Amino acid sequence: MADAAEAGKRRANKQTIFLWFIVVVLIVLTAVAMVAVSRTFELRPTDFVTMPTTPVSKTGTVVVLSSVSTITENNLAVGVQGYLMTSSGQPVAGASVYVRYYLEGSYRTQVGTTDSNGFFQIHFPINWTGWLPMTIIYLGDTQHQGVQQLFTLSGENL
């Protein structure tokens, strides 16, 4: 009788050890899967910047953001582009245009510079689906008023 009880305890100990082994293996496999997924969906390197604290200028020539649209590559939305012009249609060259949007739990800011035609492009570290709300900001300078405008651009349609 004592031998049967002892054999039962050994069997229970082996079962407990086997169950703990299975639990540890499952935990390790889960960790490996999480690392693989997080690397798959990590953000591409980008040029996030800190938004300057300078207030938007209210003196000078009035400017407008025009033809703001989504940049697409291979049918994927990858950024934003547009023109910074005076109200009379003259381009504002060499201006810093900031784009602010919400990504991964916080607001992100990127900056682009207008060319001689007032054209700017800013590529994002993500492709988005649906509609992405963003604020495009030009702080202005001694000759031009600043402008801040909310845009909602369409992304990839799945």
MIBA-894643 format. One record per residue: residue in one letter; residue number from 1; x negated, y negated, z of N, C-alpha, C, O in turn. Coordinates in Angstrom, 3 decimals. Layout:
REM residues N
[site A NUM [X Y Z] [X Y Z] [X Y Z] [X Y Z]]
...
***
This chain:
REM residues 158
[site M 1 [-0.814 1.179 0.000] [0.000 0.000 0.000] [-0.864 -1.251 0.000] [-0.567 -2.219 -0.700]]
[site A 2 [-1.938 -1.229 0.790] [-2.837 -2.371 0.837] [-3.524 -2.557 -0.502] [-3.768 -3.689 -0.919]]
[site D 3 [-3.844 -1.451 -1.190] [-4.480 -1.547 -2.510] [-3.552 -2.190 -3.524] [-4.005 -2.967 -4.364]]
[site A 4 [-2.278 -1.886 -3.465] [-1.302 -2.464 -4.392] [-1.162 -3.962 -4.144] [-1.088 -4.749 -5.087]]
[site A 5 [-1.127 -4.350 -2.873] [-1.019 -5.777 -2.541] [-2.265 -6.520 -2.996] [-2.163 -7.629 -3.522]]
[site E 6 [-3.430 -5.933 -2.803] [-4.692 -6.562 -3.215] [-4.774 -6.664 -4.739] [-5.258 -7.666 -5.265]]
[site A 7 [-4.309 -5.642 -5.446] [-4.290 -5.671 -6.906] [-3.341 -6.763 -7.393] [-3.630 -7.437 -8.383]]
[site G 8 [-2.220 -6.943 -6.712] [-1.266 -8.001 -7.066] [-1.871 -9.377 -6.874] [-1.644 -10.271 -7.688]]
[site K 9 [-2.646 -9.562 -5.800] [-3.300 -10.856 -5.542] [-4.330 -11.147 -6.630] [-4.422 -12.268 -7.129]]
[site R 10 [-5.127 -10.090 -7.001] [-6.129 -10.274 -8.052] [-5.460 -10.659 -9.362] [-5.929 -11.541 -10.081]]
[site R 11 [-4.345 -9.976 -9.661] [-3.616 -10.271 -10.891] [-3.088 -11.712 -10.841] [-3.154 -12.426 -11.842]]
[site A 12 [-2.567 -12.142 -9.692] [-2.061 -13.508 -9.536] [-3.200 -14.505 -9.682] [-3.021 -15.553 -10.302]]
[site N 13 [-4.372 -14.202 -9.123] [-5.532 -15.091 -9.248] [-5.977 -15.196 -10.700] [-6.305 -16.284 -11.173]]
[site K 14 [-5.991 -14.055 -11.417] [-6.368 -14.077 -12.829] [-5.361 -14.882 -13.641] [-5.750 -15.620 -14.546]]
[site Q 15 [-4.082 -14.752 -13.333] [-3.058 -15.508 -14.042] [-3.208 -17.011 -13.758] [-3.058 -17.836 -14.660]]
[site T 16 [-3.500 -17.354 -12.514] [-3.691 -18.763 -12.146] [-4.900 -19.346 -12.868] [-4.842 -20.454 -13.401]]
[site I 17 [-5.988 -18.593 -12.881] [-7.191 -19.053 -13.577] [-6.910 -19.212 -15.063] [-7.335 -20.195 -15.670]]
[site F 18 [-6.199 -18.260 -15.657] [-5.855 -18.328 -17.077] [-4.972 -19.549 -17.362] [-5.185 -20.241 -18.357]]
[site L 19 [-3.981 -19.821 -16.500] [-3.113 -20.986 -16.685] [-3.902 -22.293 -16.581] [-3.688 -23.215 -17.368]]
[site W 20 [-4.803 -22.367 -15.619] [-5.640 -23.571 -15.482] [-6.530 -23.750 -16.712] [-6.736 -24.870 -17.181]]
[site F 21 [-7.045 -22.654 -17.221] [-7.864 -22.708 -18.437] [-7.052 -23.278 -19.601] [-7.535 -24.140 -20.335]]
[site I 22 [-5.819 -22.796 -19.767] [-4.932 -23.279 -20.832] [-4.663 -24.773 -20.651] [-4.694 -25.525 -21.626]]
[site V 23 [-4.400 -25.211 -19.421] [-4.132 -26.627 -19.143] [-5.340 -27.485 -19.523] [-5.184 -28.523 -20.166]]
[site V 24 [-6.527 -27.063 -19.135] [-7.746 -27.816 -19.455] [-7.950 -27.882 -20.972] [-8.276 -28.943 -21.503]]
[site V 25 [-7.766 -26.778 -21.660] [-7.917 -26.759 -23.114] [-6.922 -27.723 -23.764] [-7.288 -28.461 -24.679]]
[site L 26 [-5.672 -27.725 -23.303] [-4.660 -28.629 -23.848] [-5.015 -30.092 -23.603] [-4.810 -30.934 -24.477]]
[site I 27 [-5.536 -30.395 -22.441] [-5.951 -31.766 -22.135] [-7.083 -32.203 -23.059] [-7.059 -33.313 -23.591]]
[site V 28 [-8.068 -31.340 -23.249] [-9.192 -31.660 -24.144] [-8.703 -31.854 -25.575] [-9.116 -32.801 -26.244]]
[site L 29 [-7.832 -30.973 -26.052] [-7.302 -31.109 -27.409] [-6.489 -32.397 -27.568] [-6.563 -33.047 -28.611]]
[site T 30 [-5.727 -32.765 -26.560] [-4.963 -34.007 -26.599] [-5.894 -35.210 -26.670] [-5.642 -36.143 -27.433]]
[site A 31 [-6.957 -35.198 -25.888] [-7.927 -36.303 -25.909] [-8.588 -36.426 -27.278] [-8.748 -37.535 -27.788]]
[site V 32 [-8.969 -35.316 -27.869] [-9.583 -35.333 -29.199] [-8.601 -35.893 -30.223] [-8.986 -36.692 -31.077]]
[site A 33 [-7.352 -35.486 -30.144] [-6.334 -35.981 -31.083] [-6.122 -37.480 -30.913] [-5.972 -38.195 -31.905]]
[site M 34 [-6.108 -37.967 -29.683] [-5.915 -39.395 -29.441] [-7.077 -40.206 -29.994] [-6.859 -41.276 -30.563]]
[site V 35 [-8.284 -39.732 -29.844] [-9.447 -40.429 -30.388] [-9.374 -40.463 -31.910] [-9.656 -41.490 -32.528]]
[site A 36 [-8.997 -39.349 -32.507] [-8.885 -39.293 -33.969] [-7.832 -40.264 -34.473] [-8.060 -40.957 -35.464]]
[site V 37 [-6.684 -40.330 -33.812] [-5.620 -41.241 -34.227] [-6.047 -42.686 -34.014] [-5.804 -43.525 -34.881]]
[site S 38 [-6.674 -42.999 -32.891] [-7.066 -44.388 -32.630] [-8.117 -44.858 -33.631] [-8.127 -46.034 -33.992]]
[site R 39 [-8.982 -43.989 -34.079] [-9.967 -44.380 -35.088] [-9.324 -44.548 -36.452] [-9.762 -45.379 -37.247]]
[site T 40 [-8.305 -43.777 -36.726] [-7.603 -43.875 -38.004] [-6.896 -45.215 -38.122] [-6.863 -45.799 -39.205]]
[site F 41 [-6.332 -45.711 -37.033] [-5.533 -46.924 -37.068] [-6.242 -48.138 -36.490] [-5.585 -49.132 -36.179]]
[site E 42 [-7.554 -48.092 -36.336] [-8.232 -49.244 -35.772] [-8.278 -50.388 -36.785] [-8.237 -50.166 -37.995]]
[site L 43 [-8.363 -51.596 -36.276] [-8.389 -52.779 -37.124] [-9.699 -52.857 -37.892] [-10.767 -52.542 -37.367]]
[site R 44 [-9.595 -53.279 -39.132] [-10.799 -53.525 -39.909] [-11.497 -54.745 -39.332] [-10.848 -55.589 -38.714]]
[site P 45 [-12.816 -54.856 -39.523] [-13.521 -56.051 -39.041] [-12.889 -57.299 -39.654] [-12.493 -57.293 -40.820]]
[site T 46 [-12.799 -58.340 -38.882] [-12.151 -59.556 -39.359] [-12.809 -60.785 -38.755] [-13.789 -60.697 -38.016]]
[site D 47 [-12.253 -61.899 -39.086] [-12.819 -63.167 -38.640] [-11.849 -63.927 -37.741] [-11.547 -65.093 -37.997]]
[site F 48 [-11.359 -63.270 -36.689] [-10.490 -63.972 -35.748] [-11.255 -65.125 -35.141] [-12.446 -65.006 -34.851]]
[site V 49 [-10.573 -66.243 -34.947] [-11.191 -67.422 -34.358] [-10.309 -67.924 -33.230] [-9.163 -67.499 -33.084]]
[site T 50 [-10.849 -68.822 -32.445] [-10.074 -69.491 -31.408] [-9.478 -70.748 -32.017] [-10.180 -71.534 -32.654]]
[site M 51 [-8.198 -70.929 -31.820] [-7.530 -72.110 -32.354] [-8.071 -73.352 -31.655] [-8.087 -73.405 -30.425]]
[site P 52 [-8.516 -74.358 -32.419] [-9.014 -75.583 -31.792] [-7.922 -76.259 -30.956] [-6.733 -76.110 -31.236]]
[site T 53 [-8.332 -76.986 -29.953] [-7.378 -77.684 -29.084] [-7.081 -79.093 -29.588] [-6.301 -79.818 -28.970]]
[site T 54 [-7.692 -79.485 -30.698] [-7.459 -80.802 -31.279] [-5.985 -80.926 -31.661] [-5.434 -80.020 -32.287]]
[site P 55 [-5.338 -82.035 -31.294] [-3.930 -82.187 -31.696] [-3.810 -82.437 -33.199] [-4.748 -82.910 -33.841]]
[site V 56 [-2.661 -82.117 -33.734] [-2.394 -82.350 -35.152] [-2.357 -83.858 -35.387] [-1.646 -84.583 -34.690]]
[site S 57 [-3.126 -84.325 -36.371] [-3.232 -85.750 -36.677] [-1.906 -86.289 -37.202] [-1.213 -85.628 -37.976]]
[site K 58 [-1.569 -87.493 -36.769] [-0.334 -88.120 -37.227] [-0.615 -89.378 -38.050] [0.301 -90.140 -38.357]]
[site T 59 [-1.882 -89.592 -38.407] [-2.234 -90.760 -39.220] [-2.797 -90.305 -40.560] [-3.337 -89.206 -40.679]]
[site G 60 [-2.665 -91.155 -41.555] [-3.192 -90.846 -42.877] [-2.099 -90.422 -43.838] [-0.911 -90.563 -43.549]]
[site T 61 [-2.514 -89.899 -44.991] [-1.604 -89.470 -46.042] [-0.874 -88.194 -45.632] [-1.465 -87.299 -45.029]]
[site V 62 [0.403 -88.119 -45.959] [1.210 -86.930 -45.661] [0.751 -85.782 -46.557] [0.522 -85.978 -47.751]]
[site V 63 [0.615 -84.583 -45.982] [0.236 -83.392 -46.744] [1.330 -82.341 -46.623] [2.135 -82.362 -45.693]]
[site V 64 [1.341 -81.415 -47.590] [2.311 -80.327 -47.587] [1.608 -79.012 -47.928] [0.601 -78.992 -48.636]]
[site L 65 [2.148 -77.946 -47.421] [1.707 -76.605 -47.806] [2.641 -76.150 -48.914] [3.860 -76.175 -48.745]]
[site S 66 [2.087 -75.735 -50.044] [2.949 -75.323 -51.149] [2.511 -73.976 -51.711] [1.366 -73.552 -51.554]]
[site S 67 [3.459 -73.321 -52.368] [3.232 -72.022 -53.011] [2.615 -71.002 -52.062] [1.773 -70.203 -52.473]]
[site V 68 [3.021 -71.022 -50.815] [2.513 -70.053 -49.835] [3.140 -68.695 -50.157] [4.358 -68.571 -50.282]]
[site S 69 [2.277 -67.675 -50.289] [2.770 -66.347 -50.663] [1.860 -65.260 -50.114] [0.773 -65.522 -49.599]]
[site T 70 [2.342 -64.036 -50.244] [1.616 -62.860 -49.796] [0.543 -62.495 -50.818] [0.791 -62.541 -52.023]]
[site I 71 [-0.644 -62.136 -50.344] [-1.683 -61.572 -51.206] [-1.465 -60.065 -51.211] [-1.360 -59.449 -50.150]]
[site T 72 [-1.397 -59.472 -52.391] [-1.236 -58.023 -52.463] [-2.393 -57.411 -53.243] [-2.886 -57.980 -54.216]]
[site E 73 [-2.802 -56.254 -52.790] [-3.819 -55.445 -53.468] [-3.312 -54.012 -53.479] [-2.976 -53.460 -52.431]]
[site N 74 [-3.258 -53.409 -54.655] [-2.752 -52.038 -54.794] [-1.373 -51.882 -54.162] [-1.101 -50.892 -53.482]]
[site N 75 [-0.512 -52.857 -54.389] [0.853 -52.876 -53.859] [0.923 -52.919 -52.338] [1.949 -52.554 -51.763]]
[site L 76 [-0.146 -53.358 -51.672] [-0.157 -53.521 -50.223] [-0.334 -54.995 -49.887] [-1.128 -55.687 -50.524]]
[site A 77 [0.399 -55.478 -48.889] [0.259 -56.849 -48.425] [-1.001 -56.941 -47.572] [-1.132 -56.219 -46.584]]
[site V 78 [-1.934 -57.825 -47.946] [-3.209 -57.897 -47.229] [-3.566 -59.299 -46.730] [-4.593 -59.470 -46.074]]
[site G 79 [-2.745 -60.292 -47.025] [-3.074 -61.628 -46.565] [-2.095 -62.669 -47.054] [-0.994 -62.358 -47.507]]
[site V 80 [-2.528 -63.923 -46.952] [-1.695 -65.061 -47.319] [-2.531 -66.038 -48.147] [-3.740 -66.163 -47.953]]
[site Q 81 [-1.861 -66.723 -49.070] [-2.528 -67.727 -49.895] [-1.568 -68.878 -50.147] [-0.355 -68.734 -49.996]]
[site G 82 [-2.119 -70.014 -50.529] [-1.277 -71.166 -50.823] [-2.127 -72.370 -51.148] [-3.340 -72.265 -51.331]]
[site Y 83 [-1.474 -73.518 -51.218] [-2.142 -74.773 -51.550] [-1.852 -75.806 -50.478] [-0.762 -75.842 -49.908]]
[site L 84 [-2.840 -76.642 -50.212] [-2.684 -77.799 -49.337] [-2.815 -79.025 -50.218] [-3.874 -79.285 -50.789]]
[site M 85 [-1.718 -79.782 -50.325] [-1.666 -80.928 -51.234] [-1.144 -82.153 -50.498] [-0.460 -82.036 -49.481]]
[site T 86 [-1.474 -83.329 -51.023] [-0.839 -84.539 -50.504] [0.579 -84.578 -51.048] [0.919 -83.837 -51.970]]
[site S 87 [1.398 -85.435 -50.482] [2.783 -85.520 -50.948] [2.868 -86.014 -52.389] [3.892 -85.824 -53.046]]
[site S 88 [1.798 -86.648 -52.891] [1.779 -87.096 -54.294] [1.187 -86.034 -55.222] [1.065 -86.271 -56.424]]
[site G 89 [0.817 -84.863 -54.683] [0.338 -83.760 -55.517] [-1.170 -83.652 -55.665] [-1.653 -82.828 -56.443]]
[site Q 90 [-1.918 -84.462 -54.939] [-3.378 -84.372 -54.987] [-3.865 -83.261 -54.054] [-3.363 -83.138 -52.936]]
[site P 91 [-4.837 -82.446 -54.495] [-5.334 -81.367 -53.619] [-6.154 -81.918 -52.461] [-6.823 -82.945 -52.587]]
[site V 92 [-6.093 -81.234 -51.357] [-6.925 -81.561 -50.197] [-8.040 -80.524 -50.168] [-7.819 -79.384 -49.761]]
[site A 93 [-9.233 -80.915 -50.597] [-10.366 -79.990 -50.724] [-11.181 -79.937 -49.435] [-11.296 -80.928 -48.714]]
[site G 94 [-11.748 -78.754 -49.159] [-12.649 -78.579 -48.020] [-11.963 -78.614 -46.667] [-12.620 -78.837 -45.650]]
[site A 95 [-10.670 -78.401 -46.634] [-9.912 -78.460 -45.385] [-9.840 -77.074 -44.739] [-9.761 -76.058 -45.430]]
[site S 96 [-9.867 -77.050 -43.434] [-9.691 -75.798 -42.683] [-8.204 -75.571 -42.446] [-7.520 -76.400 -41.846]]
[site V 97 [-7.721 -74.433 -42.926] [-6.308 -74.061 -42.756] [-6.280 -72.853 -41.828] [-6.928 -71.840 -42.090]]
[site Y 98 [-5.527 -72.971 -40.748] [-5.432 -71.902 -39.753] [-4.132 -71.138 -39.931] [-3.089 -71.732 -40.208]]
[site V 99 [-4.193 -69.820 -39.773] [-3.012 -68.973 -39.812] [-2.957 -68.237 -38.478] [-3.924 -67.605 -38.053]]
[site R 100 [-1.800 -68.338 -37.831] [-1.614 -67.705 -36.529] [-0.445 -66.732 -36.627] [0.623 -67.088 -37.124]]
[site Y 101 [-0.646 -65.493 -36.148] [0.381 -64.456 -36.199] [0.197 -63.511 -35.022] [-0.832 -63.533 -34.347]]
[site Y 102 [1.197 -62.689 -34.788] [1.202 -61.768 -33.654] [0.716 -60.394 -34.098] [1.267 -59.811 -35.032]]
[site L 103 [-0.317 -59.872 -33.432] [-0.887 -58.578 -33.788] [-1.361 -57.860 -32.535] [-2.098 -58.431 -31.732]]
[site E 104 [-0.948 -56.626 -32.365] [-1.377 -55.769 -31.268] [-1.283 -56.443 -29.899] [-2.231 -56.425 -29.113]]
[site G 105 [-0.135 -57.027 -29.636] [0.118 -57.562 -28.300] [-0.375 -58.960 -28.030] [-0.225 -59.443 -26.908]]
[site S 106 [-0.958 -59.636 -29.007] [-1.387 -61.015 -28.771] [-1.375 -61.801 -30.080] [-1.337 -61.232 -31.171]]
[site Y 107 [-1.409 -63.116 -29.938] [-1.462 -63.967 -31.113] [-2.897 -64.023 -31.615] [-3.833 -64.180 -30.831]]
[site R 108 [-3.064 -63.896 -32.923] [-4.380 -63.931 -33.557] [-4.433 -65.122 -34.494] [-3.423 -65.512 -35.079]]
[site T 109 [-5.610 -65.691 -34.630] [-5.804 -66.844 -35.502] [-6.950 -66.553 -36.451] [-8.000 -66.051 -36.050]]
[site Q 110 [-6.728 -66.877 -37.717] [-7.768 -66.790 -38.726] [-7.804 -68.119 -39.460] [-6.827 -68.867 -39.453]]
[site V 111 [-8.936 -68.409 -40.093] [-9.100 -69.692 -40.767] [-9.606 -69.473 -42.184] [-10.379 -68.551 -42.448]]
[site G 112 [-9.162 -70.326 -43.083] [-9.640 -70.339 -44.459] [-9.934 -71.779 -44.848] [-9.446 -72.712 -44.209]]
[site T 113 [-10.722 -71.957 -45.883] [-11.082 -73.298 -46.352] [-10.530 -73.494 -47.753] [-10.618 -72.610 -48.604]]
[site T 114 [-9.961 -74.668 -47.974] [-9.413 -74.958 -49.295] [-10.536 -75.246 -50.281] [-11.574 -75.803 -49.922]]
[site D 115 [-10.304 -74.851 -51.543] [-11.279 -75.149 -52.592] [-10.959 -76.518 -53.201] [-10.146 -77.263 -52.652]]
[site S 116 [-11.584 -76.850 -54.316] [-11.401 -78.173 -54.931] [-9.972 -78.389 -55.437] [-9.562 -79.527 -55.665]]
[site N 117 [-9.217 -77.308 -55.613] [-7.814 -77.407 -56.032] [-6.842 -77.370 -54.850] [-5.627 -77.366 -55.047]]
[site G 118 [-7.373 -77.343 -53.622] [-6.532 -77.260 -52.432] [-6.068 -75.843 -52.131] [-5.243 -75.644 -51.240]]
[site F 119 [-6.584 -74.851 -52.860] [-6.170 -73.453 -52.725] [-6.900 -72.783 -51.565] [-8.102 -72.976 -51.384]]
[site F 120 [-6.167 -71.998 -50.784] [-6.785 -71.219 -49.697] [-6.273 -69.791 -49.746] [-5.169 -69.527 -50.222]]
[site Q 121 [-7.096 -68.868 -49.244] [-6.748 -67.456 -49.093] [-7.276 -66.975 -47.761] [-8.393 -67.310 -47.366]]
[site I 122 [-6.472 -66.192 -47.072] [-6.906 -65.584 -45.815] [-6.459 -64.128 -45.836] [-5.271 -63.834 -45.971]]
[site H 123 [-7.427 -63.219 -45.701] [-7.128 -61.781 -45.685] [-6.994 -61.320 -44.242] [-7.776 -61.711 -43.375]]
[site F 124 [-5.982 -60.475 -43.997] [-5.718 -59.967 -42.662] [-6.351 -58.596 -42.479] [-6.636 -57.914 -43.463]]
[site P 125 [-6.578 -58.178 -41.226] [-7.146 -56.851 -40.968] [-6.087 -55.753 -40.987] [-6.367 -54.615 -40.609]]
[site I 126 [-4.872 -56.087 -41.424] [-3.786 -55.115 -41.432] [-3.029 -55.220 -42.741] [-3.102 -56.237 -43.431]]
[site N 127 [-2.312 -54.179 -43.077] [-1.290 -54.234 -44.113] [0.018 -54.197 -43.350] [0.152 -53.417 -42.406]]
[site W 128 [0.979 -55.008 -43.726] [2.215 -55.019 -42.972] [3.397 -54.652 -43.837] [3.383 -54.810 -45.057]]
[site T 129 [4.417 -54.159 -43.169] [5.670 -53.851 -43.844] [6.716 -54.825 -43.318] [6.527 -55.443 -42.271]]
[site G 130 [7.790 -54.956 -44.027] [8.851 -55.854 -43.574] [8.435 -57.307 -43.736] [7.872 -57.695 -44.760]]
[site W 131 [8.717 -58.101 -42.720] [8.454 -59.534 -42.763] [7.526 -59.912 -41.625] [7.747 -59.513 -40.482]]
[site L 132 [6.481 -60.685 -41.932] [5.507 -61.108 -40.920] [5.639 -62.607 -40.699] [5.310 -63.390 -41.590]]
[site P 133 [6.119 -63.025 -39.518] [6.169 -64.456 -39.234] [4.774 -64.970 -38.893] [4.027 -64.326 -38.157]]
[site M 134 [4.436 -66.121 -39.428] [3.132 -66.728 -39.159] [3.263 -68.237 -39.184] [4.132 -68.788 -39.859]]
[site T 135 [2.397 -68.892 -38.444] [2.341 -70.341 -38.456] [1.069 -70.742 -39.186] [-0.024 -70.282 -38.856]]
[site I 136 [1.226 -71.601 -40.179] [0.070 -72.113 -40.914] [-0.126 -73.562 -40.476] [0.806 -74.366 -40.482]]
[site I 137 [-1.367 -73.870 -40.094] [-1.656 -75.159 -39.477] [-2.843 -75.824 -40.168] [-3.886 -75.203 -40.370]]
[site Y 138 [-2.673 -77.070 -40.519] [-3.789 -77.926 -40.937] [-3.796 -79.064 -39.929] [-2.801 -79.776 -39.795]]
[site L 139 [-4.907 -79.248 -39.217] [-4.959 -80.221 -38.138] [-5.055 -81.658 -38.638] [-4.766 -82.590 -37.887]]
[site G 140 [-5.455 -81.852 -39.892] [-5.601 -83.197 -40.423] [-7.004 -83.734 -40.194] [-7.841 -83.098 -39.554]]
[site D 141 [-7.234 -84.915 -40.732] [-8.523 -85.591 -40.559] [-8.265 -87.099 -40.589] [-7.125 -87.533 -40.423]]
[site T 142 [-9.291 -87.884 -40.793] [-9.123 -89.343 -40.775] [-8.306 -89.849 -41.958] [-7.745 -90.943 -41.894]]
[site Q 143 [-8.230 -89.063 -43.045] [-7.492 -89.489 -44.238] [-6.133 -88.821 -44.397] [-5.267 -89.354 -45.091]]
[site H 144 [-5.929 -87.680 -43.778] [-4.724 -86.882 -43.996] [-4.040 -86.525 -42.681] [-4.694 -86.223 -41.683]]
[site Q 145 [-2.719 -86.566 -42.703] [-1.952 -86.105 -41.546] [-2.032 -84.582 -41.461] [-2.242 -83.899 -42.463]]
[site G 146 [-1.867 -84.083 -40.287] [-1.823 -82.640 -40.109] [-0.430 -82.103 -40.414] [0.542 -82.855 -40.482]]
[site V 147 [-0.357 -80.804 -40.595] [0.923 -80.154 -40.847] [0.909 -78.794 -40.157] [-0.109 -78.103 -40.125]]
[site Q 148 [2.054 -78.432 -39.612] [2.211 -77.130 -38.962] [3.558 -76.588 -39.410] [4.591 -77.225 -39.203]]
[site Q 149 [3.545 -75.414 -40.023] [4.782 -74.885 -40.594] [4.865 -73.384 -40.384] [3.875 -72.665 -40.522]]
[site L 150 [6.062 -72.923 -40.048] [6.320 -71.490 -39.860] [6.744 -70.881 -41.185] [7.632 -71.401 -41.861]]
[site F 151 [6.099 -69.763 -41.557] [6.452 -69.014 -42.756] [6.731 -67.578 -42.324] [6.152 -67.094 -41.351]]
[site T 152 [7.599 -66.913 -43.033] [7.828 -65.486 -42.837] [7.662 -64.844 -44.209] [8.491 -65.027 -45.100]]
[site L 153 [6.566 -64.082 -44.364] [6.244 -63.504 -45.667] [6.532 -62.017 -45.686] [6.342 -61.309 -44.697]]
[site S 154 [6.995 -61.568 -46.839] [7.301 -60.144 -46.983] [6.015 -59.359 -47.156] [5.059 -59.815 -47.784]]
[site G 155 [6.020 -58.173 -46.585] [4.878 -57.269 -46.716] [5.229 -56.119 -47.605] [6.112 -56.219 -48.456]]
[site E 156 [4.536 -55.022 -47.408] [4.750 -53.813 -48.194] [6.162 -53.292 -47.962] [6.620 -53.221 -46.822]]
[site N 157 [6.832 -52.939 -49.006] [8.179 -52.373 -48.894] [8.091 -50.859 -49.024] [7.786 -50.335 -50.096]]
[site L 158 [8.356 -50.171 -47.937] [8.320 -48.707 -47.957] [9.698 -48.138 -48.147] [9.863 -46.919 -48.189]]
***
